[in-house]
Every structure is written in C-alpha cells, then in structure tokens.
Amino acid sequence: MSIESVTVVLWEENQKDFIKKFYDLQFVPRIGEEVYLKKDIWKVTRVEHDLEVSEINVYLELIKKDKQHKGTKSSSYKPEKARQEDGL
C-alpha cells in the first residue's frame, strides 16, 4: 500500500495571496477550523481538492484581533452616565 504525497497550499481568501505551502500533512484543516500561522489566527473558509495535480488548496480568512481590551477604560460606554444625563 503506497501513500502518495499531496501538496497543501494555504491562500488568503480575499486577495488570493500565498501564505505557505506544506507537504505530507497528516490532517487537512476543515472549513470553520482555526489555524495558527505566522503569529496570527486564521479561519478556514474553503477547501478545494485538485486531483489532477495532487493538490489541496485551503483558503483562509484572518481573524481580527480585538483591540478593545487594551484601552477599555477610555473607550468603554458607561450606561449610568447616559441615564443621568437623560433625566436632566
């Protein structure tokens, strides 16, 4: 029983920018799965199998980092203050 190598290519979804190419991966990421790559977290949006060239194209979308946690005091909304202003 022989195992053929399959090329797995990771692409950024919107721009089709090449991110990285892997060979002989044990598992191919599934749609909706999160992948840690290049110090960022990516979400798999589409997987295409090209049997003619033994290639799997995985399209990823960068998950935006929530920057609200860094400056919560200055950017937070205070409902108590809004209620007091409404009563005046």
Number of C-alpha atoms within 10 A of each C-alpha: 3 4 6 8 11 17 17 22 18 21 20 19 17 10 8 11 12 12 13 12 13 11 11 12 11 6 6 12 16 14 14 13 11 17 17 9 12 9 6 11 15 20 20 21 16 16 18 12 13 12 9 6 9 12 16 19 17 22 23 26 19 16 12 9 9 7 8 11 10 9 9 10 10 8 10 10 10 9 8 8 9 10 10 9 8 7 6 5
